[in-house]
Amino acid sequence: MLSIRPATRFEDVAAILNPGGNDRACWCLAYRITSAEYSALRGAQRADRVRGLCADEPAPGVLAYDGETPAGWCGVSPRSSFERLKRSRTMPPLDDLPVWSVVCFVVRAPYRRSGASAALLAGAVDYARECGAPAIEGYPVDTGGERISSSAAHVGTTTLFEAAGFERVRPTAARADRRVRWLMRLDLR
């Protein structure tokens, strides 16, 4: 059984987000910083940015653990902390509520198709609630019941979010694997 904890240990975050030490790894920063900053940062600079986020409150996400072994990641924070979401034309905010956003899932291969993403999403909801979020939303892809690539699935699927109690609010103009991504929300009040 996996346990879920706030992502405060940088080494564990690195084990999930950049296990091979790739200089071009995303580090789940694509939504968190501006496009210009994302393009300018490389390797150690991206790692240092995430190291700083892990030391801040709230943590930049949650991690799934199998014992003490990191098994997966879910990027979750206040929507206001995601620079690209704040400016997004394809996923504009629904309203002025200070929601939290789920933006990314990464699950290590041995833990895929075992419920790890569901555990991570449940942990993200719990963490947002503990931090006082009035609601949490995600922008998952509607697969239409078909299999999709793991790179397209990094935003989660509508089925995953529906199983966690989220409701479809509206389709967005964003796409993953040419499929519609939905704004889905769960009220935490």
Backbone as a chain_set.jsonl record, in Angstrom:
{"seq": "MLSIRPATRFEDVAAILNPGGNDRACWCLAYRITSAEYSALRGAQRADRVRGLCADEPAPGVLAYDGETPAGWCGVSPRSSFERLKRSRTMPPLDDLPVWSVVCFVVRAPYRRSGASAALLAGAVDYARECGAPAIEGYPVDTGGERISSSAAHVGTTTLFEAAGFERVRPTAARADRRVRWLMRLDLR", "coords": {"N": [[0.843, -1.189, 0.0], [0.548, 2.19, -0.834], [1.835, 5.167, 0.643], [1.053, 8.62, 1.069], [2.669, 11.713, 0.959], [3.478, 15.193, 1.624], [5.552, 16.844, -0.779], [8.393, 17.4, 0.281], [10.969, 16.542, 0.437], [13.642, 16.984, -1.439], [15.415, 15.181, -2.743], [13.855, 12.918, -3.059], [11.852, 13.876, -4.729], [13.411, 14.418, -6.98], [14.139, 11.799, -7.633], [11.837, 10.872, -8.793], [11.031, 12.812, -10.743], [13.299, 13.296, -12.286], [15.0, 10.92, -12.78], [17.142, 10.056, -14.343], [18.907, 12.146, -14.529], [18.651, 14.043, -16.592], [19.35, 16.897, -18.483], [17.337, 18.3, -19.746], [14.988, 17.755, -18.476], [11.63, 18.23, -17.369], [10.833, 18.731, -14.724], [8.404, 19.33, -13.63], [7.877, 22.016, -13.953], [6.782, 23.374, -16.047], [4.184, 24.532, -15.994], [4.439, 26.098, -13.801], [6.217, 28.247, -14.024], [7.044, 31.107, -16.128], [6.896, 30.86, -19.738], [9.18, 31.9, -20.968], [11.052, 31.893, -18.862], [11.101, 29.161, -18.341], [12.217, 28.181, -20.733], [14.729, 29.324, -20.544], [15.922, 28.177, -18.291], [17.98, 25.418, -17.409], [19.009, 22.031, -16.736], [20.791, 21.939, -13.835], [19.845, 24.379, -12.942], [17.06, 24.191, -13.14], [16.69, 22.094, -11.354], [17.609, 23.326, -8.991], [15.641, 25.27, -8.712], [13.387, 23.716, -8.144], [14.287, 22.507, -5.802], [14.225, 24.697, -4.08], [11.448, 25.147, -4.06], [10.587, 22.858, -2.74], [11.414, 23.404, -0.195], [9.76, 25.396, 0.594], [6.56, 26.55, 1.887], [3.276, 26.228, 0.733], [4.217, 22.785, 0.037], [5.35, 21.803, -3.27], [3.852, 19.763, -4.307], [2.675, 16.354, -3.99], [4.018, 13.216, -2.903], [4.055, 9.723, -3.633], [4.794, 6.907, -1.707], [6.361, 3.744, -1.451], [6.84, 2.101, 1.197], [9.791, 3.475, 2.073], [10.526, 4.163, -0.426], [10.35, 6.308, -3.152], [7.546, 6.441, -5.269], [5.795, 7.827, -6.924], [4.534, 10.99, -8.185], [2.564, 13.939, -7.753], [1.814, 16.999, -8.996], [0.649, 19.69, -7.267], [-0.786, 22.678, -6.212], [-1.66, 26.026, -5.078], [-3.63, 27.565, -7.597], [-2.843, 30.119, -8.245], [-0.105, 30.056, -8.012], [0.902, 29.018, -10.293], [2.319, 30.217, -12.964], [1.895, 29.977, -15.785], [-0.704, 29.002, -15.887], [-2.075, 31.136, -14.804], [-2.002, 32.921, -16.898], [-3.162, 31.599, -18.954], [-4.849, 31.09, -22.003], [-6.102, 28.936, -23.013], [-6.962, 27.479, -20.851], [-8.599, 29.145, -19.032], [-9.327, 30.767, -15.842], [-12.139, 29.669, -13.928], [-13.557, 31.185, -12.104], [-13.215, 33.6, -9.411], [-12.461, 32.219, -7.157], [-10.041, 31.082, -4.837], [-8.707, 28.575, -5.877], [-7.0, 25.373, -5.752], [-4.743, 23.676, -7.961], [-4.328, 20.693, -9.812], [-1.751, 19.582, -11.7], [-0.02, 17.683, -12.815], [1.011, 14.278, -13.15], [3.339, 11.795, -12.299], [4.36, 8.573, -12.447], [6.384, 5.968, -11.369], [7.504, 3.265, -13.414], [7.216, 0.543, -12.27], [4.968, 0.876, -10.668], [2.813, 1.63, -12.123], [-0.551, 1.349, -13.375], [-1.629, 0.31, -11.077], [-3.161, 1.66, -9.313], [-1.809, 3.816, -8.319], [-1.95, 6.46, -9.325], [-4.548, 7.181, -8.579], [-4.272, 7.092, -5.799], [-2.405, 9.141, -5.482], [-3.921, 11.346, -6.416], [-5.981, 11.39, -4.506], [-4.405, 11.959, -2.28], [-3.488, 14.492, -3.022], [-5.869, 15.947, -2.945], [-6.46, 15.719, -0.199], [-4.225, 17.081, 0.853], [-4.55, 19.68, -0.208], [-6.957, 20.346, 1.041], [-6.152, 20.27, 3.763], [-4.481, 22.459, 3.721], [-6.235, 24.503, 3.532], [-7.619, 25.025, 1.149], [-10.429, 26.102, -0.765], [-11.485, 24.751, -2.881], [-10.546, 22.342, -5.378], [-9.044, 21.819, -8.512], [-8.605, 20.168, -11.685], [-7.187, 19.46, -14.918], [-7.767, 17.335, -16.764], [-7.429, 14.839, -19.41], [-9.852, 13.662, -21.711], [-10.179, 10.489, -22.547], [-11.933, 9.041, -24.02], [-12.317, 6.412, -23.472], [-10.264, 5.043, -24.634], [-6.867, 3.827, -24.89], [-4.074, 5.885, -24.095], [-0.977, 7.633, -24.687], [1.644, 7.612, -22.205], [2.816, 10.073, -21.921], [0.812, 11.842, -22.727], [-1.017, 11.267, -20.788], [-0.067, 12.439, -18.517], [-1.401, 14.544, -17.36], [-3.524, 13.444, -16.147], [-6.657, 11.614, -16.284], [-10.082, 12.06, -17.279], [-11.7, 10.062, -16.248], [-10.244, 9.156, -14.001], [-10.35, 11.474, -12.382], [-13.133, 11.769, -12.079], [-13.723, 9.465, -10.605], [-12.645, 10.221, -8.209], [-14.416, 12.033, -7.284], [-14.556, 14.505, -8.523], [-16.158, 16.949, -10.602], [-17.142, 17.43, -13.984], [-16.72, 20.559, -15.378], [-16.354, 22.291, -17.586], [-15.358, 21.937, -21.035], [-12.005, 22.55, -22.092], [-9.887, 24.631, -24.164], [-7.525, 23.435, -24.402], [-5.434, 20.676, -25.338], [-4.505, 17.214, -25.197], [-2.643, 14.851, -26.685], [-4.213, 15.344, -28.908], [-6.72, 15.255, -27.864], [-9.574, 16.375, -26.021], [-9.161, 18.375, -23.139], [-10.525, 18.7, -19.922], [-11.887, 21.097, -17.625], [-12.117, 20.269, -14.383], [-13.661, 20.068, -11.209], [-13.572, 19.945, -7.617], [-15.367, 20.651, -4.823], [-14.271, 21.746, -1.681], [-15.329, 22.789, 0.56]], "CA": [[0.0, 0.0, 0.0], [1.323, 3.422, -0.938], [1.514, 6.294, 1.522], [1.184, 9.898, 0.363], [3.223, 12.766, 1.811], [3.876, 16.411, 0.911], [6.856, 16.742, -1.45], [9.346, 18.283, 0.961], [12.324, 15.984, 0.318], [14.06, 17.205, -2.818], [16.024, 13.979, -3.318], [12.772, 12.018, -3.46], [11.23, 14.497, -5.904], [14.345, 14.189, -8.089], [14.085, 10.379, -7.998], [10.659, 10.674, -9.639], [10.94, 13.746, -11.87], [14.493, 13.285, -13.132], [15.84, 9.824, -12.294], [18.321, 9.873, -15.182], [19.75, 13.332, -14.539], [18.531, 14.673, -17.905], [19.386, 18.363, -18.432], [16.122, 18.882, -20.328], [13.814, 17.283, -17.728], [10.637, 19.273, -17.09], [10.795, 18.999, -13.282], [7.052, 19.83, -13.332], [7.959, 23.482, -13.915], [6.199, 23.959, -17.256], [3.054, 25.402, -15.643], [4.761, 26.882, -12.61], [6.991, 29.45, -14.356], [6.713, 31.624, -17.456], [7.51, 30.144, -20.86], [10.534, 32.431, -21.168], [11.914, 31.381, -17.794], [11.231, 27.722, -18.551], [13.17, 27.99, -21.831], [16.058, 29.771, -20.128], [16.483, 27.298, -17.262], [18.436, 24.093, -17.82], [19.642, 21.14, -15.784], [20.95, 22.271, -12.42], [19.006, 25.541, -12.617], [15.708, 23.674, -12.89], [16.772, 21.337, -10.1], [17.692, 24.295, -7.888], [14.328, 25.907, -8.564], [12.516, 22.753, -7.463], [14.815, 22.367, -4.44], [13.665, 25.822, -3.332], [10.011, 24.92, -3.883], [10.411, 21.806, -1.728], [11.696, 23.997, 1.116], [8.714, 26.387, 0.867], [5.198, 26.134, 2.233], [3.079, 24.784, 0.757], [5.069, 21.975, -0.836], [4.891, 21.91, -4.664], [3.089, 18.59, -4.711], [2.701, 15.221, -3.068], [4.728, 12.034, -3.373], [3.625, 8.4, -3.185], [5.911, 6.087, -1.239], [6.24, 2.324, -1.15], [7.797, 2.127, 2.304], [10.542, 4.732, 1.95], [10.895, 4.308, -1.835], [9.434, 7.16, -3.918], [6.884, 5.704, -6.34], [5.071, 8.7, -7.838], [4.436, 12.431, -7.92], [1.437, 14.72, -8.258], [2.023, 18.434, -8.83], [-0.568, 20.351, -6.793], [-0.506, 23.925, -5.49], [-2.654, 27.042, -5.43], [-3.592, 27.944, -9.018], [-2.127, 31.396, -8.345], [1.342, 29.827, -8.041], [1.254, 28.506, -11.617], [2.377, 31.38, -13.858], [1.281, 29.722, -17.1], [-2.156, 28.89, -15.71], [-2.618, 32.482, -14.582], [-2.07, 33.615, -18.185], [-3.63, 30.664, -19.974], [-6.041, 31.356, -22.805], [-6.762, 27.659, -23.287], [-7.547, 27.0, -19.595], [-8.802, 30.319, -18.182], [-9.983, 30.46, -14.571], [-13.598, 29.601, -13.93], [-14.06, 32.268, -11.257], [-12.176, 34.194, -8.565], [-12.205, 31.376, -5.999], [-8.611, 30.734, -4.784], [-8.62, 27.119, -5.986], [-5.738, 24.683, -5.987], [-4.74, 22.99, -9.251], [-3.544, 19.48, -10.048], [-1.246, 19.789, -13.058], [0.895, 16.681, -13.352], [1.245, 12.998, -12.48], [4.437, 10.965, -12.782], [4.399, 7.334, -11.667], [7.457, 5.079, -11.822], [6.984, 2.119, -14.172], [6.724, -0.612, -11.501], [3.757, 1.209, -9.92], [1.74, 2.013, -13.037], [-1.696, 0.443, -13.501], [-1.84, -0.339, -9.778], [-3.895, 2.572, -8.444], [-0.93, 4.867, -7.788], [-2.471, 7.788, -9.692], [-5.718, 7.436, -7.73], [-3.758, 7.401, -4.46], [-1.806, 10.476, -5.558], [-4.98, 12.348, -6.512], [-6.613, 11.46, -3.181], [-3.46, 12.67, -1.421], [-3.489, 15.906, -3.427], [-7.109, 16.513, -2.403], [-6.275, 15.836, 1.255], [-3.238, 18.127, 1.131], [-5.19, 20.972, -0.498], [-7.938, 20.577, 2.111], [-5.383, 20.587, 4.976], [-3.903, 23.795, 3.546], [-7.319, 25.481, 3.518], [-8.178, 25.301, -0.185], [-11.886, 25.976, -0.83], [-11.799, 23.825, -3.975], [-9.378, 21.883, -6.125], [-9.426, 21.482, -9.877], [-7.622, 19.573, -12.57], [-7.413, 19.712, -16.338], [-7.431, 16.039, -17.351], [-7.792, 14.511, -20.785], [-10.929, 12.699, -21.922], [-9.612, 9.485, -23.457], [-12.982, 8.358, -24.766], [-12.208, 4.986, -23.188], [-9.139, 4.455, -25.36], [-5.543, 3.981, -24.285], [-3.293, 7.016, -24.597], [0.427, 7.564, -24.295], [1.905, 8.082, -20.835], [3.111, 11.509, -21.958], [-0.473, 12.552, -22.773], [-1.738, 10.977, -19.544], [0.564, 13.087, -17.355], [-2.358, 15.49, -16.768], [-4.613, 12.656, -15.589], [-7.787, 11.346, -17.165], [-11.376, 12.433, -16.699], [-12.166, 8.906, -15.474], [-9.544, 9.215, -12.717], [-10.883, 12.586, -11.596], [-14.528, 11.467, -11.731], [-13.704, 8.461, -9.536], [-12.262, 10.92, -6.975], [-15.488, 12.947, -6.909], [-14.524, 15.756, -9.286], [-17.214, 17.097, -11.598], [-16.792, 18.15, -15.206], [-17.288, 21.902, -15.388], [-16.415, 22.714, -18.985], [-14.192, 21.561, -21.825], [-11.063, 23.65, -22.312], [-9.316, 24.662, -25.511], [-6.267, 22.69, -24.324], [-5.488, 19.31, -25.84], [-3.428, 16.269, -24.91], [-2.76, 13.8, -27.694], [-5.322, 15.814, -29.741], [-7.987, 14.992, -27.173], [-10.042, 17.484, -25.186], [-8.926, 18.412, -21.696], [-11.655, 19.29, -19.211], [-11.739, 21.694, -16.305], [-12.906, 19.494, -13.433], [-13.508, 20.694, -9.897], [-14.115, 19.327, -6.412], [-15.548, 21.635, -3.751], [-13.727, 21.244, -0.417], [-15.93, 23.522, 1.688]], "C": [[0.884, 1.247, 0.0], [0.872, 4.427, 0.11], [1.793, 7.575, 0.746], [1.65, 10.949, 1.352], [3.495, 14.019, 0.98], [5.304, 16.266, 0.374], [7.836, 17.749, -0.854], [10.779, 17.78, 0.861], [12.754, 16.044, -1.143], [14.613, 15.936, -3.461], [14.957, 12.999, -3.797], [12.029, 12.564, -4.678], [12.105, 14.243, -7.134], [14.304, 12.737, -8.563], [12.897, 10.077, -8.909], [10.725, 11.531, -10.899], [12.158, 13.753, -12.783], [15.445, 12.175, -12.705], [17.127, 9.633, -13.088], [19.25, 11.067, -15.234], [19.758, 14.06, -15.872], [18.493, 16.199, -17.77], [18.104, 19.012, -18.941], [14.848, 18.444, -19.591], [12.919, 18.459, -17.345], [10.63, 19.691, -15.62], [9.435, 19.549, -12.844], [7.064, 21.347, -13.155], [7.213, 24.141, -15.072], [5.014, 24.877, -16.966], [3.424, 26.412, -14.563], [5.482, 28.198, -12.919], [6.61, 29.918, -15.768], [7.415, 30.799, -18.538], [8.942, 30.598, -21.082], [11.491, 31.896, -20.11], [12.147, 29.886, -17.97], [12.264, 27.435, -19.643], [14.59, 28.341, -21.42], [16.717, 28.827, -19.125], [16.863, 25.946, -17.842], [18.976, 23.345, -16.613], [19.616, 21.556, -14.333], [20.094, 23.464, -12.018], [17.566, 25.107, -12.338], [15.68, 22.903, -11.571], [16.807, 22.281, -8.905], [16.356, 24.982, -7.645], [13.379, 24.99, -7.795], [12.99, 22.521, -6.03], [14.257, 23.485, -3.552], [12.18, 25.654, -3.071], [9.744, 23.879, -2.803], [10.64, 22.341, -0.315], [10.628, 25.005, 1.528], [7.433, 25.723, 1.351], [4.237, 26.848, 1.296], [4.066, 24.075, -0.168], [4.507, 22.032, -2.262], [4.067, 20.726, -5.166], [3.103, 17.549, -3.619], [3.432, 14.067, -3.736], [4.06, 10.782, -2.832], [4.877, 7.622, -2.811], [5.469, 4.642, -1.069], [7.269, 2.081, -0.059], [8.487, 3.476, 2.288], [10.989, 4.994, 0.509], [9.891, 5.194, -2.557], [8.871, 6.401, -5.124], [6.187, 6.611, -7.349], [4.956, 10.11, -7.313], [3.118, 12.966, -8.462], [1.73, 16.18, -7.958], [0.709, 19.092, -8.453], [-0.182, 21.539, -5.931], [-1.655, 24.89, -5.764], [-2.515, 27.419, -6.909], [-2.771, 29.216, -9.212], [-0.614, 31.225, -8.391], [1.821, 29.297, -9.388], [1.18, 29.643, -12.632], [1.675, 31.137, -15.193], [-0.222, 29.529, -16.996], [-2.781, 30.26, -15.518], [-2.841, 33.21, -15.901], [-2.726, 32.79, -19.289], [-4.895, 31.135, -20.682], [-6.798, 30.062, -23.091], [-7.422, 27.067, -22.041], [-7.756, 28.18, -18.648], [-9.497, 29.937, -16.877], [-11.503, 30.483, -14.713], [-14.196, 30.796, -13.204], [-12.902, 32.784, -10.401], [-11.862, 33.376, -7.319], [-10.728, 30.976, -5.985], [-8.394, 29.216, -4.761], [-7.174, 26.641, -6.026], [-5.875, 23.924, -7.296], [-3.835, 21.769, -9.228], [-3.072, 19.567, -11.492], [-0.472, 18.618, -13.647], [0.923, 15.425, -12.487], [2.464, 12.351, -13.122], [4.488, 9.753, -11.86], [5.499, 6.453, -12.242], [6.853, 3.801, -12.4], [6.493, 0.958, -13.303], [5.387, -0.374, -10.795], [2.589, 1.62, -10.82], [0.669, 0.925, -13.1], [-1.954, -0.331, -12.212], [-2.613, 0.551, -8.811], [-3.056, 3.702, -7.88], [-1.456, 6.26, -8.122], [-3.681, 8.151, -8.843], [-5.282, 7.794, -6.313], [-3.137, 8.792, -4.432], [-2.872, 11.563, -5.621], [-5.701, 12.492, -5.171], [-5.712, 12.208, -2.203], [-3.389, 14.15, -1.743], [-4.723, 16.614, -2.88], [-6.967, 16.728, -0.899], [-5.323, 16.972, 1.605], [-3.834, 19.517, 0.894], [-6.187, 21.327, 0.604], [-7.218, 20.989, 3.408], [-4.811, 21.998, 4.922], [-4.972, 24.877, 3.404], [-7.912, 25.816, 2.169], [-9.697, 25.153, -0.163], [-12.346, 24.986, -1.906], [-10.491, 23.437, -4.649], [-9.861, 21.515, -7.522], [-8.263, 20.862, -10.621], [-8.059, 19.801, -14.0], [-7.081, 18.439, -17.124], [-7.949, 15.867, -18.773], [-8.93, 13.486, -20.784], [-10.436, 11.707, -22.968], [-10.668, 8.81, -24.321], [-12.925, 6.852, -24.574], [-11.057, 4.294, -23.89], [-7.842, 4.652, -24.588], [-4.85, 5.178, -24.92], [-1.864, 6.867, -24.106], [0.603, 8.083, -22.872], [2.235, 9.569, -20.833], [1.828, 12.329, -22.023], [-1.237, 12.385, -21.465], [-1.148, 11.694, -18.334], [-0.36, 14.094, -16.674], [-3.516, 14.765, -16.086], [-5.713, 12.471, -16.616], [-9.085, 11.756, -16.472], [-11.929, 11.292, -15.848], [-11.541, 8.893, -14.084], [-10.148, 10.291, -11.825], [-12.336, 12.338, -11.186], [-14.596, 10.463, -10.589], [-13.352, 9.083, -8.186], [-13.299, 11.962, -6.563], [-15.495, 14.284, -7.618], [-15.672, 15.759, -10.291], [-16.681, 17.844, -12.812], [-17.498, 19.501, -15.172], [-17.43, 22.399, -16.82], [-15.204, 22.162, -19.733], [-13.293, 22.785, -21.98], [-10.629, 23.63, -23.777], [-7.984, 23.919, -25.554], [-6.486, 21.26, -24.809], [-4.302, 18.518, -25.303], [-3.63, 15.124, -25.887], [-3.969, 14.063, -28.596], [-6.697, 15.536, -29.137], [-8.305, 16.152, -26.242], [-9.634, 17.284, -23.73], [-10.077, 19.18, -21.054], [-11.197, 20.021, -17.969], [-12.687, 20.907, -15.404], [-12.628, 20.029, -12.039], [-14.174, 19.858, -8.811], [-14.177, 20.397, -5.337], [-15.075, 21.018, -2.442], [-14.341, 21.927, 0.796], [-16.997, 22.705, 2.372]], "O": [[1.853, 1.331, 0.755], [-0.314, 4.528, 0.424], [2.661, 7.609, -0.126], [1.102, 11.07, 2.447], [3.718, 13.927, -0.227], [6.152, 15.637, 1.006], [8.073, 18.815, -1.423], [11.713, 18.52, 1.171], [12.294, 15.261, -1.974], [14.303, 15.651, -4.618], [15.132, 12.331, -4.816], [11.625, 11.802, -5.557], [11.598, 13.895, -8.2], [14.421, 12.472, -9.76], [12.942, 9.138, -9.703], [10.499, 11.033, -12.001], [12.062, 14.174, -13.936], [16.577, 12.452, -12.31], [18.103, 9.102, -12.56], [20.279, 11.019, -15.908], [20.777, 14.641, -16.247], [17.678, 16.73, -17.014], [17.817, 20.159, -18.599], [13.744, 18.74, -20.048], [13.404, 19.547, -17.036], [10.442, 20.867, -15.306], [9.336, 20.171, -11.786], [6.35, 21.89, -12.312], [7.033, 25.359, -15.068], [4.858, 25.901, -17.631], [2.786, 27.457, -14.435], [5.368, 29.158, -12.157], [5.933, 29.201, -16.506], [8.41, 30.126, -18.269], [9.822, 29.781, -21.354], [12.61, 31.492, -20.425], [13.26, 29.399, -17.77], [13.094, 26.539, -19.489], [15.547, 27.727, -21.893], [17.941, 28.693, -19.113], [16.141, 25.397, -18.675], [19.351, 23.943, -15.604], [18.573, 21.534, -13.679], [19.661, 23.552, -10.869], [16.933, 25.604, -11.406], [14.753, 23.051, -10.775], [16.109, 22.059, -7.915], [15.986, 25.246, -6.501], [12.656, 25.437, -6.905], [12.164, 22.353, -5.133], [13.865, 23.242, -2.41], [11.699, 25.978, -1.986], [8.786, 24.002, -2.039], [10.115, 21.788, 0.652], [10.59, 25.427, 2.684], [7.252, 24.511, 1.239], [4.412, 28.05, 1.093], [4.67, 24.695, -1.043], [3.316, 22.283, -2.443], [3.64, 20.703, -6.32], [3.486, 17.816, -2.48], [3.462, 13.952, -4.961], [3.559, 10.774, -1.707], [5.889, 7.672, -3.51], [4.363, 4.357, -0.61], [8.446, 1.876, -0.353], [7.842, 4.508, 2.468], [11.741, 5.935, 0.252], [8.702, 4.878, -2.582], [9.617, 5.799, -5.896], [6.003, 6.224, -8.503], [5.244, 10.387, -6.149], [2.62, 12.509, -9.491], [1.879, 16.559, -6.796], [-0.246, 19.061, -9.23], [0.647, 21.422, -5.029], [-2.525, 24.605, -6.587], [-1.401, 27.572, -7.409], [-2.086, 29.371, -10.224], [0.096, 32.156, -8.773], [3.024, 29.143, -9.599], [0.096, 29.988, -13.104], [0.941, 32.0, -15.674], [-0.948, 29.863, -17.933], [-3.881, 30.523, -16.004], [-3.759, 34.023, -16.017], [-2.829, 33.242, -20.429], [-5.876, 31.524, -20.048], [-7.995, 30.088, -23.379], [-8.334, 26.248, -22.152], [-7.157, 28.219, -17.573], [-10.174, 28.911, -16.807], [-12.06, 31.228, -15.52], [-15.209, 31.353, -13.628], [-11.744, 32.441, -10.643], [-11.058, 33.813, -6.496], [-10.203, 30.566, -7.021], [-7.956, 28.653, -3.758], [-6.254, 27.412, -6.298], [-6.981, 23.566, -7.701], [-2.725, 21.807, -8.696], [-3.89, 19.619, -12.41], [-0.283, 18.561, -14.862], [0.866, 15.497, -11.259], [2.606, 12.359, -14.345], [4.64, 9.889, -10.646], [5.548, 6.215, -13.449], [5.822, 3.321, -11.931], [5.42, 0.425, -13.585], [4.74, -1.33, -10.368], [1.502, 1.924, -10.329], [0.949, -0.258, -12.905], [-2.428, -1.467, -12.237], [-2.712, 0.24, -7.624], [-3.536, 4.471, -7.047], [-1.408, 7.152, -7.274], [-3.826, 9.301, -8.43], [-5.852, 8.693, -5.695], [-3.321, 9.538, -3.47], [-2.748, 12.591, -4.954], [-5.998, 13.61, -4.749], [-6.193, 12.998, -1.39], [-3.244, 14.976, -0.843], [-4.636, 17.747, -2.407], [-7.312, 17.791, -0.383], [-5.574, 17.736, 2.537], [-3.644, 20.423, 1.705], [-6.251, 22.475, 1.045], [-7.627, 21.942, 4.07], [-4.673, 22.658, 5.952], [-4.646, 26.042, 3.18], [-8.641, 26.8, 2.048], [-10.21, 24.183, 0.395], [-13.455, 24.456, -1.843], [-9.472, 24.113, -4.509], [-10.95, 20.968, -7.691], [-7.101, 21.01, -10.242], [-9.165, 20.277, -14.258], [-6.239, 18.449, -18.022], [-8.779, 16.635, -19.26], [-8.961, 12.569, -19.963], [-10.295, 12.053, -24.141], [-10.33, 8.085, -25.256], [-13.422, 6.096, -25.409], [-10.889, 3.082, -23.756], [-7.738, 5.537, -23.738], [-5.01, 5.453, -26.109], [-1.583, 6.067, -23.213], [-0.191, 8.894, -22.394], [1.965, 10.258, -19.85], [1.76, 13.407, -21.432], [-2.014, 13.258, -21.079], [-1.679, 11.568, -17.231], [-0.123, 14.461, -15.523], [-4.394, 15.407, -15.51], [-5.703, 13.092, -17.679], [-9.17, 11.792, -15.245], [-12.565, 11.543, -14.825], [-12.232, 8.645, -13.096], [-10.425, 10.048, -10.651], [-12.726, 12.663, -10.064], [-15.435, 10.595, -9.698], [-13.713, 8.544, -7.14], [-13.088, 12.697, -5.598], [-16.355, 15.121, -7.343], [-16.1, 14.708, -10.768], [-15.877, 18.767, -12.688], [-18.709, 19.581, -14.966], [-18.495, 22.87, -17.22], [-14.148, 21.943, -19.139], [-13.772, 23.919, -21.996], [-10.971, 22.715, -24.526], [-7.381, 23.787, -26.619], [-7.583, 20.712, -24.701], [-3.246, 19.072, -24.998], [-4.69, 14.498, -25.901], [-4.664, 13.131, -29.001], [-7.711, 15.58, -29.834], [-7.404, 16.825, -25.74], [-9.745, 16.193, -23.171], [-10.538, 20.189, -21.588], [-10.228, 19.615, -17.327], [-13.897, 20.878, -15.628], [-11.498, 20.399, -11.722], [-15.172, 19.174, -9.034], [-13.156, 20.984, -4.979], [-15.44, 19.886, -2.125], [-13.928, 21.679, 1.928], [-17.603, 23.166, 3.338]]}, "num_chains": 1, "name": "protein.A"}
